[in-house]
């Protein structure tokens, strides 16, 4: 299902969300630094293992708000495992232009 990505103003974040929506690991993983820090609801997780399972099974169903100079994305989210809920993805990008931290979680 296509969603409106026009609110995404940061090119790197937009590329990541597009790859997530398509479930495309070949596009997703190269956007991130080798030492990326990843947190799910505040718990540090292993990035590669998590997204090898999640890609193709999790996606935004709407982008409702973008904040923090385009780095924080909020919206409705669908997970084949966990159902539908509101989620955020907060990206940090290093000087080399790679995403070096991603925080995801649920909000009300």
C-alpha positions in Angstrom: 0.0 0.0 0.0 1.5 3.4 -1.0 1.5 6.1 1.6 2.2 9.8 1.3 5.9 10.4 1.9 5.8 14.1 1.1 6.3 15.0 4.8 9.7 13.3 4.7 12.2 16.2 4.2 15.5 14.5 5.0 16.7 12.5 2.0 18.4 9.8 4.1 15.3 9.3 6.3 13.1 9.2 3.2 15.4 6.6 1.6 15.2 4.5 4.8 11.4 4.7 5.0 11.0 3.9 1.3 13.2 0.8 1.8 11.2 -0.2 4.9 7.9 0.2 3.0 9.2 -2.0 0.2 10.8 -4.5 2.6 14.0 -4.1 0.7 17.2 -5.0 2.6 19.4 -4.2 -0.3 18.3 -0.6 0.0 17.9 -0.5 3.8 21.1 -1.9 5.3 23.6 0.3 3.3 22.0 3.4 4.7 23.3 2.5 8.2 26.8 2.7 9.7 28.5 -0.6 10.5 28.3 0.3 14.3 24.7 1.5 14.2 23.1 1.7 17.7 19.5 0.5 17.7 16.8 0.8 20.4 13.3 -0.6 20.4 11.1 0.9 23.1 14.3 2.0 24.9 15.9 -1.5 24.8 19.1 -1.9 22.9 18.7 -4.6 20.2 20.8 -6.2 17.5 20.1 -4.1 14.4 20.8 -6.7 11.6 18.9 -9.5 13.3 15.9 -7.4 14.1 15.5 -5.9 10.6 16.3 -9.2 8.7 13.1 -10.4 10.4 11.1 -7.2 10.2 11.7 -6.1 6.6 8.8 -7.1 4.5 6.6 -7.7 7.6 6.5 -4.2 9.1 5.7 -0.8 7.6 4.1 2.5 8.2 0.4 2.8 7.1 0.5 6.6 7.4 3.1 9.3 8.2 1.3 11.7 10.5 4.1 13.9 11.8 7.8 14.6 11.0 9.9 16.5 13.5 13.5 17.3 14.5 14.6 18.6 11.1 13.1 15.6 9.3 14.8 13.0 11.5 11.8 11.9 13.6 8.9 10.2 11.9 5.6 9.4 13.6 2.6 7.6 12.2 0.4 4.5 12.1 2.3 1.3 11.8 1.5 -2.3 10.9 3.4 -5.3 12.0 2.4 -8.8 10.9 3.4 -10.1 14.3 2.1 -7.2 16.6 -0.8 -5.7 14.6 -1.5 -2.0 14.2 -0.3 0.7 16.5 1.2 4.2 16.5 5.0 4.2 16.1 8.0 6.5 15.9 11.3 6.1 14.2 14.0 8.6 15.3 17.1 8.7 13.2 20.6 10.1 13.9 23.0 10.6 11.0 26.8 10.8 11.4 29.2 13.1 9.6 29.8 10.5 6.9 26.1 10.6 6.0 25.3 7.2 7.4 22.5 6.5 9.9 24.3 5.7 13.1 21.4 5.4 15.6 17.8 4.4 15.2 15.2 4.6 18.0 11.8 3.0 17.4 8.8 2.5 19.6 5.2 2.9 20.3 3.4 6.1 21.4 -0.2 7.1 22.2 
